[in-house]
Amino acid sequence: MASSPILISQRQPFQTALHAWYRVHHRKLPWRDAPSLYQTVVSEFMLQQTQVATVLPYFGRWLRELPDFATLAAAPESKVMKLWEGLGYYSRARNLHKLAQAYVAMPRPPRTPAEWRELPGIGPYTAAAITSISFGEPAAVVDGNVVRILARLTGAGRLFRDGTEAVKDFTPLADALVVGSNPGEHNQAMMELGATVCFRQNPRCPTCPVAKFCAARQAGTPEKFPRLKPKVIEQKTVARLWCIDRDRLLLRRGHAQAKRLAGLHELPEASDLGVKPAAKSLLAVKRRAITRFQITESIYAVKPTAALRQLIAKAGSLEWVPLPQLDRITLSGPHRRWIGELIKS
């Protein structure tokens, strides 16, 4: 377990330096300008595995359409998913919708991390962020950014199997450092430090407000921390179909119980119809990464023959969508881009 008696003994001057820097240099963000519990919850869900710059326009649209828990709880899922379209990791949107429905049915708002972790989509990090910012609970947030900061501050040389193991190891130290502070400000300052100064590569050590407490800085080796085993990347290949019939595009809609793509539309896979497209019909090759997978997706043009129409009719997940109505449905972000490109070409 990571520990640092020296750092903990310097907790108060560490907090003073960090918080003073944060008050002056933190980014002006809408969920900070006029904070509310609802805005904190929405922003924390959106920021999971997504950069601030990507989240900003989504957050603004979301607040205009769904300004509070009650409005979100009453909204149809189709509207929720449409507003989330392009942010990815769509289970977050469904969990946020379910959370709002559970929240409005509660006799009183949950206040502790343990109570929040009972709600959909809430893990230790999100529970700590929400309760520290909104209720002053002394619970530390610990993610990859915070792990990186603590590993460098302590010079911890342990090789971790993955980020999850590192988070578990550094959580007690993070909890010890939040004691006696304004927990919400402390957590946001740690997140801000990791996002704007303590970068994975080329950290801005000369401008770091807590550089004098940092063992890795003093050793001149900050980029060596934290020590994580390299991720094993798995390669996947997918053959997609591009089929237009009478100004209608063939799409596949994710099953309502699907974990990742419930209710979302994508171009169908060749395996959905058991067809093997001809190499000469290749239209485009797209590549993207999802978690540990590097995916190569080849898109092939196919003609809507009578035989193909029969196969489509038997496949319950496939549907024809008129081209003018593509903006009304919810497409996964990459597929909306690809479809737009192919239509233009």
Residue frames relative to the residue before (quaternion, step in Angstrom):
aa qw qx qy qz dx dy dz
M 1.0000 0.0000 0.0000 0.0000 0.00 0.00 0.00
A 0.4571 -0.6889 0.4891 0.2778 3.59 -0.86 0.99
S 0.1196 0.7703 -0.6204 0.0862 3.56 -0.95 0.87
S 0.0485 -0.7914 0.6093 0.0127 3.52 -1.20 0.51
P 0.2324 -0.8024 0.5331 0.1336 3.60 0.07 1.24
I 0.6360 0.5302 -0.3426 0.4438 3.60 1.00 -0.78
L 0.6766 0.4841 -0.3027 0.4650 3.61 0.86 -0.93
I 0.6576 0.5010 -0.3192 0.4634 3.59 0.95 -0.84
S 0.6386 0.5211 -0.3328 0.4581 3.60 1.02 -0.70
Q 0.7172 0.3855 -0.2322 0.5321 3.58 1.25 -0.47
R 0.2199 0.8319 -0.4879 0.1472 3.56 1.26 0.40
Q 0.6977 0.4858 -0.3063 0.4283 3.61 0.74 -0.94
P 0.6948 0.4273 -0.3120 0.4871 3.66 0.77 -0.81
F 0.5861 0.5576 -0.3675 0.4588 3.60 1.14 -0.58
Q 0.6689 0.4909 -0.2923 0.4756 3.59 0.88 -0.95
T 0.6469 0.5341 -0.3266 0.4354 3.57 0.90 -0.90
A 0.6835 0.4816 -0.2862 0.4679 3.59 0.88 -0.95
L 0.6752 0.5047 -0.2927 0.4513 3.57 0.91 -0.94
H 0.7104 0.4665 -0.2732 0.4507 3.59 0.81 -0.99
A 0.6214 0.5334 -0.3464 0.4576 3.59 1.03 -0.72
W 0.6396 0.5106 -0.3187 0.4782 3.57 1.00 -0.80
Y 0.6638 0.5238 -0.3132 0.4324 3.59 0.87 -0.95
R 0.6522 0.5314 -0.3319 0.4267 3.60 0.88 -0.87
V 0.7146 0.4342 -0.2513 0.4875 3.58 1.06 -0.67
H 0.8304 0.3178 -0.1041 0.4458 3.56 0.79 -1.03
H 0.4636 0.6931 -0.4700 0.2894 3.64 1.12 -0.08
R 0.5487 -0.6134 0.4642 0.3274 3.53 -1.19 0.66
K 0.4112 -0.6845 0.5416 0.2627 3.56 -1.08 0.75
L 0.0517 0.8097 -0.5747 0.1072 3.56 -0.37 1.27
P 0.6076 -0.6210 0.3456 0.3547 3.60 -0.95 0.82
W 0.6835 0.4686 -0.3058 0.4687 3.60 1.00 -0.66
R 0.6435 0.4664 -0.3320 0.5081 3.58 1.30 -0.01
D 0.6022 0.6084 -0.3603 0.3706 3.59 1.06 -0.73
A 0.7851 0.0036 0.0262 0.6188 3.57 0.94 -0.90
P 0.0777 -0.8728 0.4791 0.0518 3.56 0.57 1.15
S 0.0305 0.7468 -0.6642 0.0152 3.51 -1.18 0.73
L 0.6611 -0.4948 0.3638 0.4310 3.56 -1.20 0.34
Y 0.6662 0.5113 -0.3130 0.4435 3.58 0.86 -0.94
Q 0.6756 0.4857 -0.3053 0.4630 3.60 0.86 -0.90
T 0.6240 0.5322 -0.3420 0.4587 3.59 1.04 -0.71
V 0.6591 0.5063 -0.3107 0.4612 3.58 0.92 -0.91
V 0.6755 0.4932 -0.3041 0.4561 3.60 0.82 -0.98
S 0.6779 0.4919 -0.3060 0.4526 3.60 0.83 -0.92
E 0.6520 0.5127 -0.3322 0.4492 3.60 0.94 -0.77
F 0.6352 0.5052 -0.3373 0.4770 3.60 1.01 -0.70
M 0.6891 0.4903 -0.2933 0.4459 3.59 0.85 -0.93
L 0.7043 0.4891 -0.2664 0.4401 3.57 1.03 -0.79
Q 0.4618 0.6557 -0.4667 0.3728 3.60 1.23 -0.04
Q 0.8573 -0.0645 -0.0096 0.5107 3.58 -0.62 1.22
T 0.6687 0.4459 -0.2996 0.5141 3.60 1.19 0.50
Q 0.4693 -0.7033 0.4638 0.2647 3.57 -0.94 0.89
V 0.6477 -0.5496 0.3729 0.3733 3.55 -1.20 0.65
A 0.6547 0.5320 -0.3266 0.4262 3.60 0.87 -0.92
T 0.6524 0.5019 -0.3099 0.4758 3.59 1.08 -0.69
V 0.6804 0.5241 -0.2832 0.4268 3.56 0.99 -0.88
L 0.5772 0.6630 -0.3816 0.2856 3.61 0.90 -0.89
P 0.7220 0.4109 -0.2983 0.4699 3.68 0.64 -0.87
Y 0.6171 0.5400 -0.3475 0.4548 3.59 1.07 -0.65
F 0.6444 0.5357 -0.3217 0.4408 3.56 0.95 -0.89
G 0.6587 0.5160 -0.3084 0.4524 3.58 0.94 -0.89
R 0.6708 0.4873 -0.2984 0.4728 3.59 0.90 -0.91
W 0.6332 0.5480 -0.3273 0.4377 3.55 0.98 -0.88
L 0.6898 0.4873 -0.2862 0.4525 3.59 0.83 -0.97
R 0.6313 0.5218 -0.3425 0.4603 3.58 1.07 -0.64
E 0.7429 0.4104 -0.2203 0.4807 3.59 0.94 -0.86
L 0.7957 0.1337 -0.0304 0.5900 3.58 1.01 -0.86
P 0.0582 -0.8897 0.4522 0.0234 3.60 0.46 1.20
D 0.8142 0.1185 -0.0596 0.5652 3.63 1.15 -0.27
F 0.7277 -0.4359 0.3005 0.4359 3.55 -1.32 0.20
A 0.6701 0.5202 -0.3154 0.4253 3.59 0.87 -0.93
T 0.6639 0.4954 -0.3088 0.4674 3.59 0.94 -0.85
L 0.6446 0.5090 -0.3166 0.4746 3.57 1.00 -0.81
A 0.6551 0.5285 -0.3207 0.4344 3.58 0.89 -0.90
A 0.7245 0.4455 -0.2374 0.4693 3.58 1.02 -0.83
A 0.5423 0.6503 -0.3956 0.3557 3.60 1.21 -0.34
P 0.4957 -0.6221 0.4987 0.3445 3.62 -1.09 0.58
E 0.6066 -0.5842 0.3935 0.3687 3.56 -1.09 0.68
S 0.6006 0.5806 -0.3653 0.4107 3.58 1.04 -0.72
K 0.6566 0.4948 -0.3135 0.4751 3.60 1.01 -0.76
V 0.6277 0.5397 -0.3310 0.4530 3.56 0.98 -0.86
M 0.7026 0.4674 -0.2727 0.4621 3.57 0.84 -0.98
K 0.6262 0.5349 -0.3422 0.4524 3.59 1.03 -0.70
L 0.6614 0.4961 -0.3075 0.4710 3.59 0.98 -0.81
W 0.6826 0.4746 -0.2741 0.4834 3.58 1.18 -0.59
E 0.4309 0.7482 -0.4413 0.2444 3.58 1.21 -0.42
G 0.7828 0.2971 -0.2513 0.4857 3.56 -0.80 1.08
L 0.6114 0.5563 -0.3608 0.4320 3.62 1.19 -0.33
G 0.3743 -0.7521 0.4700 0.2709 3.57 1.19 -0.43
Y 0.7850 0.2789 -0.2386 0.4990 3.55 -1.37 0.10
Y 0.0007 -0.8895 0.4566 -0.0151 3.52 0.85 1.11
S 0.4997 0.6304 -0.4478 0.3903 3.60 1.16 -0.20
R 0.5569 0.5985 -0.3959 0.4183 3.60 1.16 -0.47
A 0.6687 0.4989 -0.3052 0.4591 3.58 0.92 -0.89
R 0.6638 0.4949 -0.3121 0.4660 3.57 0.92 -0.86
N 0.6589 0.4988 -0.3133 0.4678 3.59 0.99 -0.79
L 0.6300 0.5299 -0.3316 0.4608 3.59 1.02 -0.76
H 0.6249 0.5312 -0.3173 0.4761 3.57 1.08 -0.80
K 0.6786 0.4783 -0.2850 0.4790 3.58 0.90 -0.94
L 0.6142 0.5514 -0.3450 0.4469 3.59 1.04 -0.76
A 0.6558 0.5093 -0.3177 0.4578 3.59 0.91 -0.91
Q 0.6504 0.5140 -0.3179 0.4602 3.58 0.97 -0.81
A 0.6609 0.4813 -0.3065 0.4875 3.58 1.02 -0.76
Y 0.6424 0.5554 -0.3215 0.4189 3.57 0.98 -0.89
V 0.7047 0.4659 -0.2875 0.4514 3.61 0.79 -0.95
A 0.6567 0.5013 -0.3168 0.4659 3.60 1.19 -0.36
M 0.5581 0.6259 -0.3861 0.3844 3.60 1.26 -0.18
P 0.5189 -0.6489 0.4532 0.3230 3.60 -1.06 0.66
R 0.7841 0.0154 -0.0085 0.6204 3.58 1.22 -0.52
P 0.5826 -0.5906 0.4129 0.3759 3.60 -1.12 0.55
P 0.4597 -0.6456 0.5194 0.3196 3.61 -0.98 0.71
R 0.2076 -0.8142 0.5350 0.0876 3.58 -1.01 0.77
T 0.7355 0.4197 -0.2425 0.4733 3.60 0.98 -0.71
P 0.6392 -0.5169 0.3875 0.4173 3.61 -1.18 0.38
A 0.6374 0.5359 -0.3366 0.4396 3.59 0.97 -0.80
E 0.6551 0.5008 -0.3156 0.4696 3.60 0.97 -0.81
W 0.6755 0.4912 -0.3065 0.4566 3.60 0.91 -0.83
R 0.6406 0.5381 -0.3383 0.4309 3.59 1.04 -0.64
E 0.5635 0.5766 -0.3892 0.4456 3.58 1.27 -0.11
L 0.6393 0.5456 -0.3178 0.4389 3.60 1.23 -0.37
P 0.6400 -0.5569 0.3591 0.3890 3.63 -1.13 0.57
G 0.8512 0.2158 -0.1555 0.4525 3.55 -1.08 0.80
I 0.6038 0.5721 -0.3531 0.4283 3.59 1.26 0.08
G 0.0710 -0.7803 0.6213 0.0054 3.54 -0.71 1.16
P 0.7726 -0.3595 0.2324 0.4689 3.62 -1.25 -0.07
Y 0.6627 0.5117 -0.3193 0.4439 3.60 0.88 -0.90
T 0.7034 0.4648 -0.2768 0.4611 3.58 0.75 -1.04
A 0.6306 0.5300 -0.3356 0.4570 3.59 0.99 -0.78
A 0.6664 0.4922 -0.3024 0.4714 3.59 0.95 -0.86
A 0.6493 0.5205 -0.3246 0.4495 3.59 0.94 -0.85
I 0.6918 0.4861 -0.2901 0.4482 3.59 0.78 -1.01
T 0.7444 0.4307 -0.2509 0.4443 3.58 0.72 -1.02
S 0.6389 0.5057 -0.3472 0.4643 3.61 1.06 -0.57
I 0.6950 0.4704 -0.2777 0.4675 3.59 0.93 -0.87
S 0.7742 0.3810 -0.1926 0.4673 3.59 0.85 -0.96
F 0.8235 0.2178 -0.0877 0.5165 3.61 1.03 -0.69
G 0.4967 -0.6937 0.4130 0.3186 3.60 1.24 0.11
E 0.3195 0.7540 -0.5150 0.2533 3.59 1.15 0.50
P 0.3943 -0.7386 0.4933 0.2359 3.63 -0.85 0.91
A 0.3380 0.7168 -0.5255 0.3095 3.55 0.58 1.22
A 0.3265 -0.7765 0.5097 0.1751 3.57 -0.69 1.08
V 0.3532 -0.6850 0.5918 0.2362 3.55 -1.14 0.72
V 0.0093 -0.7948 0.6064 -0.0238 3.56 -0.96 0.88
D 0.1551 0.7509 -0.6267 0.1394 3.55 -0.61 1.21
G 0.7877 -0.3144 0.2130 0.4851 3.57 -1.22 -0.29
N 0.6361 0.5300 -0.3294 0.4539 3.58 1.02 -0.77
V 0.6889 0.4708 -0.2815 0.4737 3.58 0.89 -0.94
V 0.6034 0.5419 -0.3544 0.4654 3.59 1.02 -0.71
R 0.6524 0.5206 -0.3188 0.4491 3.58 0.91 -0.90
I 0.6501 0.5112 -0.3147 0.4659 3.59 0.94 -0.87
L 0.7129 0.4617 -0.2708 0.4531 3.58 0.75 -1.02
A 0.6220 0.5346 -0.3477 0.4544 3.59 1.02 -0.72
R 0.6860 0.4679 -0.2836 0.4796 3.58 1.00 -0.80
L 0.6240 0.5404 -0.3451 0.4466 3.58 0.98 -0.78
T 0.7676 0.3717 -0.1885 0.4870 3.58 0.92 -0.92
G 0.3358 -0.7386 0.5099 0.2859 3.58 1.18 -0.49
A 0.2162 0.8127 -0.5137 0.1700 3.58 1.16 0.63
G 0.2403 -0.8293 0.4959 0.0925 3.57 -0.60 1.18
R 0.4241 0.7237 -0.4667 0.2802 3.60 1.22 -0.03
L 0.3401 -0.7073 0.5827 0.2112 3.55 -1.11 0.77
F 0.2059 -0.8073 0.5460 0.0876 3.59 -0.57 1.19
R 0.5589 -0.6144 0.4490 0.3296 3.53 -1.11 0.77
D 0.7735 -0.1551 0.1349 0.5995 3.58 1.01 -0.85
G 0.7337 -0.4299 0.2968 0.4346 3.55 -1.32 0.02
T 0.6114 0.5664 -0.3504 0.4273 3.58 1.04 -0.72
E 0.6594 0.4959 -0.3059 0.4750 3.56 0.96 -0.84
A 0.6482 0.5177 -0.3161 0.4604 3.58 1.02 -0.79
V 0.6242 0.5339 -0.3367 0.4604 3.61 0.98 -0.81
K 0.6627 0.5086 -0.3071 0.4559 3.58 0.88 -0.93
D 0.6766 0.5110 -0.2922 0.4424 3.57 0.97 -0.88
F 0.7574 0.4036 -0.2167 0.4654 3.60 0.93 -0.85
T 0.4672 0.7084 -0.4386 0.2959 3.63 1.19 -0.23
P 0.6490 0.5051 -0.3579 0.4422 3.68 0.82 -0.74
L 0.6473 0.5003 -0.3259 0.4739 3.61 0.99 -0.76
A 0.6423 0.5156 -0.3275 0.4630 3.59 0.95 -0.83
D 0.6456 0.5138 -0.3182 0.4668 3.59 0.99 -0.80
A 0.6490 0.5204 -0.3192 0.4539 3.58 1.01 -0.78
L 0.6870 0.4972 -0.2839 0.4475 3.59 1.02 -0.77
V 0.6471 0.5243 -0.3338 0.4415 3.61 1.15 -0.43
V 0.4941 0.6822 -0.4163 0.3423 3.60 1.25 -0.38
G 0.8403 0.2168 -0.1614 0.4699 3.56 -1.03 0.85
S 0.6276 0.5188 -0.3399 0.4705 3.57 1.26 0.24
N 0.5357 -0.4703 0.5228 0.4675 3.50 -1.36 -0.33
P 0.3446 -0.8017 0.4320 0.2277 3.62 -0.06 1.22
G 0.6489 0.5233 -0.3312 0.4420 3.59 0.96 -0.82
E 0.6717 0.4787 -0.2949 0.4823 3.56 0.93 -0.88
H 0.6391 0.5352 -0.3320 0.4414 3.57 0.95 -0.84
N 0.6816 0.4871 -0.2985 0.4571 3.58 0.84 -0.94
Q 0.6661 0.4878 -0.3114 0.4705 3.58 0.93 -0.82
A 0.6247 0.5308 -0.3411 0.4600 3.58 1.07 -0.67
M 0.6435 0.5054 -0.3241 0.4748 3.59 0.98 -0.78
M 0.6544 0.5036 -0.3135 0.4688 3.59 0.94 -0.85
E 0.6666 0.5067 -0.3001 0.4570 3.56 0.97 -0.88
L 0.6244 0.5404 -0.3368 0.4524 3.57 1.01 -0.78
G 0.6855 0.4834 -0.2836 0.4648 3.57 0.93 -0.88
A 0.7056 0.4807 -0.2621 0.4498 3.56 1.06 -0.78
T 0.8156 0.2932 -0.1199 0.4842 3.61 1.03 -0.68
V 0.7806 0.2859 -0.1595 0.5324 3.63 1.18 -0.32
C 0.7834 0.3256 -0.1634 0.5036 3.58 0.66 -1.15
F 0.0027 -0.8423 0.5367 -0.0502 3.55 0.63 1.20
R 0.6185 -0.5306 0.4257 0.3934 3.55 -1.28 0.43
Q 0.7755 0.1450 -0.0687 0.6106 3.56 0.96 -0.94
N 0.8494 0.0889 -0.0945 0.5116 3.57 -1.08 0.77
P 0.0483 0.8149 -0.5745 0.0592 3.62 0.62 1.04
R 0.4442 -0.7024 0.4989 0.2459 3.55 -1.11 0.75
C 0.0722 -0.8619 0.5017 0.0150 3.54 0.68 1.16
P 0.6497 0.5336 -0.3551 0.4088 3.67 0.88 -0.75
T 0.7387 0.3808 -0.2291 0.5068 3.62 1.14 -0.52
C 0.4552 0.7067 -0.4411 0.3145 3.59 1.27 0.03
P 0.4276 -0.7357 0.4627 0.2488 3.61 -0.74 0.99
V 0.7570 0.3309 -0.1980 0.5275 3.61 1.17 -0.40
A 0.2332 0.8137 -0.5050 0.1686 3.58 1.18 0.49
K 0.6535 0.5375 -0.3320 0.4169 3.60 0.99 -0.73
F 0.6633 0.4761 -0.3087 0.4880 3.58 1.24 -0.26
C 0.6110 0.6363 -0.3038 0.3598 3.59 1.30 -0.32
A 0.3661 -0.7501 0.5157 0.1933 3.57 -0.55 1.20
A 0.6562 0.5111 -0.3205 0.4533 3.60 0.96 -0.81
R 0.6236 0.5223 -0.3422 0.4703 3.61 1.02 -0.72
Q 0.6721 0.5018 -0.3029 0.4525 3.57 0.88 -0.90
A 0.6884 0.4507 -0.2730 0.4985 3.58 1.14 -0.63
G 0.4344 -0.7240 0.4360 0.3115 3.57 1.29 -0.23
T 0.6599 0.5135 -0.2986 0.4602 3.59 1.21 0.41
P 0.1226 0.8453 -0.5181 0.0443 3.67 0.88 0.70
E 0.6646 0.5336 -0.3229 0.4116 3.60 0.99 -0.74
K 0.5768 0.5875 -0.3815 0.4203 3.60 1.24 -0.14
F 0.7215 0.3970 -0.2207 0.5226 3.57 1.29 -0.24
P 0.5585 -0.2254 -0.7982 0.0165 1.52 -2.01 1.52
R 0.4667 -0.6530 0.5173 0.2970 3.56 -1.27 0.36
L 0.0700 0.7976 -0.5887 0.1113 3.55 -0.47 1.27
K 0.4974 -0.6286 0.4966 0.3329 3.56 -1.03 0.73
P 0.5460 -0.6282 0.4276 0.3528 3.62 -0.95 0.78
K 0.5015 -0.6419 0.4901 0.3102 3.56 -1.10 0.74
V 0.3557 -0.6912 0.5846 0.2324 3.54 -1.14 0.69
I 0.1933 -0.8011 0.5612 0.0766 3.58 -0.50 1.24
E 0.1971 -0.7797 0.5870 0.0936 3.55 -0.83 1.02
Q 0.3243 -0.7475 0.5553 0.1662 3.55 -0.97 0.94
K 0.0220 -0.7838 0.6206 -0.0009 3.57 -0.98 0.89
T 0.1440 -0.7666 0.6176 0.1006 3.56 -1.12 0.65
V 0.0681 -0.7873 0.6127 -0.0042 3.56 -1.04 0.88
A 0.2171 -0.7448 0.6159 0.1370 3.57 -1.04 0.84
R 0.1264 -0.8004 0.5853 0.0278 3.58 -0.70 1.15
L 0.3322 -0.7464 0.5481 0.1791 3.55 -1.23 0.54
W 0.1516 -0.7425 0.6476 0.0793 3.54 -1.14 0.82
C 0.1366 0.8037 -0.5544 0.1673 3.54 -0.29 1.31
I 0.0175 -0.7931 0.6079 -0.0337 3.57 -0.66 1.16
D 0.0171 0.7830 -0.6194 0.0547 3.52 -0.95 0.99
R 0.8388 -0.1146 0.0313 0.5314 3.58 -0.59 1.19
D 0.6940 -0.4997 0.2536 0.4521 3.56 0.81 1.14
R 0.5750 0.5171 -0.4108 0.4830 3.55 1.07 0.77
L 0.2629 -0.7684 0.5684 0.1318 3.55 -0.98 0.92
L 0.3940 -0.7102 0.5341 0.2348 3.56 -0.94 0.90
L 0.0327 0.7976 -0.5983 0.0700 3.56 -0.80 1.10
R 0.3205 -0.7040 0.5939 0.2213 3.52 -1.31 0.36
R 0.2120 -0.7712 0.5895 0.1128 3.54 -0.93 0.95
G 0.4860 -0.6869 0.4645 0.2762 3.55 -0.83 1.04
H 0.5412 -0.6278 0.4537 0.3272 3.57 -1.00 0.84
A 0.6208 -0.5917 0.3736 0.3534 3.57 -1.06 0.78
Q 0.7305 0.4069 -0.2338 0.4961 3.60 1.12 -0.60
A 0.4067 0.7225 -0.4752 0.2946 3.57 1.26 0.05
K 0.5233 -0.6758 0.4251 0.2980 3.56 -0.95 0.88
R 0.8108 0.2997 -0.1357 0.4841 3.59 0.85 -0.94
L 0.8379 0.2262 -0.0752 0.4910 3.59 0.82 -0.92
A 0.1938 0.8089 -0.5352 0.1475 3.60 1.09 0.57
G 0.8538 0.1330 -0.1201 0.4888 3.55 -0.78 1.09
L 0.6127 0.5520 -0.3549 0.4405 3.59 1.23 -0.16
H 0.3535 -0.7279 0.5505 0.2053 3.55 -1.17 0.66
E 0.0239 0.7613 -0.6478 0.0147 3.53 -1.21 0.72
L 0.6030 -0.4909 0.4500 0.4392 3.53 -1.28 0.15
P 0.4921 -0.6806 0.4441 0.3120 3.61 -0.87 0.84
E 0.4389 -0.6517 0.5443 0.2938 3.53 -1.26 0.44
A 0.6072 -0.5560 0.4174 0.3846 3.56 -1.16 0.56
S 0.6337 0.5507 -0.3296 0.4319 3.57 1.09 -0.71
D 0.5386 0.6208 -0.4078 0.3978 3.61 1.19 -0.40
L 0.7798 0.2891 -0.1403 0.5373 3.55 1.12 -0.71
G 0.4455 -0.7158 0.4395 0.3098 3.55 1.28 0.01
V 0.4909 0.6483 -0.4410 0.3798 3.58 1.10 0.67
K 0.2447 -0.7369 0.6096 0.1597 3.54 -1.27 0.49
P 0.2687 -0.8064 0.5019 0.1601 3.59 -0.17 1.24
A 0.5354 -0.6251 0.4684 0.3213 3.54 -1.17 0.62
A 0.5785 -0.6121 0.4169 0.3420 3.57 -1.03 0.82
K 0.6591 0.5330 -0.3182 0.4246 3.60 1.02 -0.78
S 0.6511 0.5191 -0.3224 0.4501 3.61 1.22 -0.27
L 0.3662 0.7469 -0.4810 0.2770 3.58 1.27 0.19
L 0.2065 -0.7972 0.5604 0.0883 3.59 -0.82 1.07
A 0.8044 -0.0998 0.1303 0.5709 3.57 0.90 -0.89
V 0.1929 -0.7331 0.6370 0.1399 3.54 -1.31 0.45
K 0.0686 -0.8081 0.5848 -0.0152 3.55 -0.73 1.13
R 0.1331 -0.7884 0.5972 0.0644 3.55 -1.10 0.71
R 0.1020 0.7761 -0.6168 0.0822 3.53 -1.06 0.80
A 0.3211 -0.7298 0.5719 0.1931 3.54 -1.29 0.37
I 0.0071 -0.7601 0.6496 -0.0114 3.54 -1.04 0.89
T 0.8119 -0.1281 -0.0021 0.5696 3.55 -0.55 1.28
R 0.8256 -0.2003 0.1419 0.5081 3.63 -0.64 -1.05
F 0.6015 0.5856 -0.3480 0.4172 3.59 1.25 0.06
Q 0.1724 -0.7144 0.6678 0.1183 3.53 -1.14 0.80
I 0.0983 -0.8496 0.5179 -0.0142 3.57 -0.32 1.30
T 0.1426 -0.7518 0.6400 0.0698 3.54 -0.97 0.97
E 0.0557 -0.8149 0.5765 -0.0213 3.57 -0.61 1.18
S 0.1501 -0.7869 0.5969 0.0435 3.54 -0.66 1.19
I 0.1946 -0.7934 0.5716 0.0769 3.57 -0.82 1.03
Y 0.1012 -0.8157 0.5696 -0.0052 3.56 -0.70 1.19
A 0.4029 -0.6865 0.5507 0.2513 3.55 -1.08 0.75
V 0.0018 0.7762 -0.6304 0.0076 3.56 -1.00 0.87
K 0.4206 -0.7049 0.5154 0.2461 3.56 -1.12 0.71
P 0.4628 -0.6926 0.4805 0.2743 3.59 -1.03 0.76
T 0.0110 -0.8245 0.5646 -0.0362 3.56 0.42 1.21
A 0.6789 -0.4746 0.3630 0.4267 3.55 -1.30 0.24
A 0.6490 0.5183 -0.3168 0.4581 3.58 0.97 -0.83
L 0.6572 0.5038 -0.3118 0.4659 3.58 0.99 -0.83
R 0.6304 0.5367 -0.3383 0.4473 3.58 1.00 -0.79
Q 0.6252 0.5332 -0.3372 0.4594 3.58 1.04 -0.72
L 0.6505 0.5043 -0.3128 0.4741 3.59 0.99 -0.83
I 0.6425 0.5278 -0.3189 0.4549 3.57 1.01 -0.85
A 0.6473 0.5364 -0.3194 0.4373 3.57 0.96 -0.87
K 0.6889 0.4768 -0.2779 0.4700 3.59 1.09 -0.68
A 0.6558 0.4958 -0.3063 0.4799 3.59 1.22 -0.43
G 0.3250 -0.8107 0.4540 0.1760 3.58 -0.20 1.22
S 0.6732 0.5171 -0.3043 0.4322 3.60 1.14 -0.49
L 0.6427 0.5302 -0.3209 0.4504 3.60 1.26 -0.22
E 0.0440 0.7981 -0.5990 0.0472 3.55 -1.06 0.75
W 0.4208 -0.6690 0.5539 0.2617 3.52 -1.26 0.57
V 0.0893 -0.7924 0.6030 0.0231 3.58 -0.80 1.05
P 0.4329 -0.6934 0.5036 0.2796 3.61 -0.69 1.03
L 0.5755 -0.6269 0.3978 0.3429 3.57 -0.90 0.89
P 0.6685 0.4956 -0.3391 0.4387 3.68 0.88 -0.73
Q 0.6959 0.4743 -0.2759 0.4633 3.60 1.21 -0.36
L 0.3829 0.7496 -0.4740 0.2587 3.60 1.22 0.10
D 0.6489 0.5263 -0.3258 0.4425 3.58 1.08 -0.66
R 0.6485 0.5469 -0.3178 0.4235 3.60 1.18 -0.41
I 0.6871 0.4512 -0.2810 0.4953 3.57 1.18 -0.47
T 0.4635 -0.6601 0.5110 0.2971 3.55 -1.30 0.27
L 0.0814 -0.7873 0.6112 -0.0082 3.52 -0.63 1.22
S 0.5255 -0.5687 0.4992 0.3888 3.56 -1.15 0.46
G 0.6581 -0.5749 0.3189 0.3669 3.56 -1.05 0.80
P 0.6877 0.4687 -0.3098 0.4597 3.64 0.73 -0.93
H 0.6769 0.5046 -0.3075 0.4390 3.59 0.91 -0.84
R 0.6063 0.5252 -0.3745 0.4650 3.61 1.04 -0.57
R 0.6444 0.5096 -0.3234 0.4695 3.58 0.98 -0.81
W 0.6788 0.4974 -0.3012 0.4484 3.57 0.83 -0.97
I 0.6555 0.5081 -0.3169 0.4602 3.58 0.91 -0.88
G 0.6383 0.5249 -0.3277 0.4578 3.58 0.97 -0.80
E 0.6590 0.5072 -0.3072 0.4627 3.56 0.96 -0.87
L 0.6953 0.4796 -0.2860 0.4525 3.58 0.88 -0.91
I 0.6199 0.5292 -0.3492 0.4623 3.59 1.03 -0.66
K 0.6673 0.5028 -0.3014 0.4594 3.59 0.95 -0.85
S 0.7134 0.4542 -0.2601 0.4660 3.57 1.04 -0.77
